[in-house]
Amino acid sequence: MSRAYTQAEIQTMFLENAKEIVRFWSKVEGKSTKEKISGAIFGVFTVLDGESAEMPGFSVIPHPHKDDKAWYQGMGVNWYPDDVDIAGDLHEQWAK
């Protein structure tokens, strides 16, 4: 009978996918270290954005401390909201 993956299973699959991205880019020849690192980051962003065939997309949402908003407001500076998902086009933004 089918079931939902557990958190541990999803983490393992995500990390294995990230390791495969690193393995791939470590073998690419004719690219600088910077280009290889950039390629690997692009690959991880592609997974997070849901553009990978291996995995679905993931939400990337800030989780600030419960007191952060009031503290930052008191300092007169901006704060991170806890309801903004930045995933979706990270890989596209990275490639610019």
C-alpha positions as CSV (number, residue, x, y, z in Angstrom):
1,M,0.0,0.0,0.0
2,S,1.4,3.4,-0.9
3,R,2.0,6.1,1.7
4,A,3.5,9.5,2.1
5,Y,7.3,9.7,2.5
6,T,8.5,10.5,6.0
7,Q,10.5,13.6,6.9
8,A,13.6,11.5,7.3
9,E,13.0,9.9,3.9
10,I,12.6,13.2,2.1
11,Q,15.7,14.6,3.8
12,T,17.7,11.6,2.7
13,M,16.4,11.9,-0.9
14,F,17.1,15.6,-1.0
15,L,20.6,15.2,0.4
16,E,21.4,12.3,-1.9
17,N,20.2,14.5,-4.8
18,A,22.5,17.3,-3.7
19,K,25.4,14.9,-3.4
20,E,24.7,13.7,-7.0
21,I,24.8,17.4,-8.1
22,V,28.2,17.8,-6.4
23,R,29.5,14.5,-8.0
24,F,28.4,15.7,-11.4
25,W,30.0,19.1,-11.2
26,S,33.2,17.7,-9.6
27,K,33.8,15.7,-12.8
28,V,33.1,18.5,-15.3
29,E,36.2,19.4,-17.2
30,G,37.1,22.8,-18.7
31,K,35.3,24.8,-16.2
32,S,36.7,27.0,-13.4
33,T,36.1,26.3,-9.8
34,K,33.7,29.3,-9.7
35,E,31.8,27.9,-12.7
36,K,31.5,24.5,-11.1
37,I,30.3,25.9,-7.7
38,S,27.8,28.1,-9.6
39,G,26.6,25.1,-11.5
40,A,26.1,23.1,-8.4
41,I,24.2,25.9,-6.7
42,F,22.0,26.2,-9.8
43,G,21.3,22.5,-9.6
44,V,20.2,22.7,-5.9
45,F,18.0,25.8,-6.7
46,T,16.5,23.8,-9.6
47,V,15.4,21.1,-7.1
48,L,14.0,23.7,-4.7
49,D,12.1,25.4,-7.4
50,G,10.4,22.2,-8.6
51,E,12.1,22.0,-11.9
52,S,13.9,18.8,-11.3
53,A,12.6,15.5,-12.7
54,E,13.7,13.7,-9.5
55,M,11.9,15.6,-6.8
56,P,9.0,18.1,-6.3
57,G,9.6,21.7,-5.4
58,F,10.1,22.9,-1.9
59,S,9.1,25.9,0.1
60,V,11.9,28.2,1.3
61,I,10.4,30.3,4.0
62,P,12.2,32.3,6.7
63,H,11.6,31.1,10.2
64,P,12.6,34.1,12.4
65,H,12.6,34.0,16.1
66,K,9.3,35.0,17.6
67,D,10.8,38.2,19.1
68,D,12.6,39.3,15.9
69,K,9.9,41.5,14.4
70,A,9.5,43.7,17.6
71,W,13.3,43.9,18.1
72,Y,14.0,45.0,14.5
73,Q,11.1,47.4,14.6
74,G,12.5,48.9,17.8
75,M,15.8,49.3,16.0
76,G,14.1,51.0,13.0
77,V,15.2,48.3,10.5
78,N,13.4,45.8,8.3
79,W,12.7,42.3,9.5
80,Y,12.0,38.9,7.8
81,P,8.3,37.9,7.6
82,D,7.4,34.3,8.3
83,D,5.0,34.0,5.4
84,V,7.1,34.6,2.3
85,D,8.2,31.7,0.1
86,I,11.2,32.7,-1.9
87,A,11.3,29.5,-4.0
88,G,9.9,29.1,-7.4
89,D,12.4,31.0,-9.6
90,L,15.7,30.9,-7.6
91,H,17.5,29.0,-10.4
92,E,16.3,31.6,-13.0
93,Q,17.4,34.5,-10.8
94,W,20.7,32.8,-10.1
95,A,21.4,32.4,-13.9
96,K,21.0,36.2,-14.5
